[in-house]
Amino acid sequence: MQAEKNVSQPDLNRLRWKCRRGMLELDLLLAQFLDSGIDQLTDGQLHAFSQLLDLEDQELWQKLRRAGGESMSVLAVLMLASR
């Protein structure tokens, strides 16, 4: 996979590493988002996504669930976080 237009290869590799979680649900959701949506993010959204990845698994999972349930997209959470 080549680096997306907004993300350098080293930054993409760092994000991919940060997406590896201890919860399978988060692993699947974050990896899917990284593979399908990362190239659509602005620089600000990339920064917000990286900050979300700094949260502990349980805190991130609860944030996702409160924002819209298990099927909540990471992009939607980014939009909520940027308010």
Order of alpha helices (4+ residues) and beta strands (2+ residues): alpha-alpha-alpha-alpha-alpha
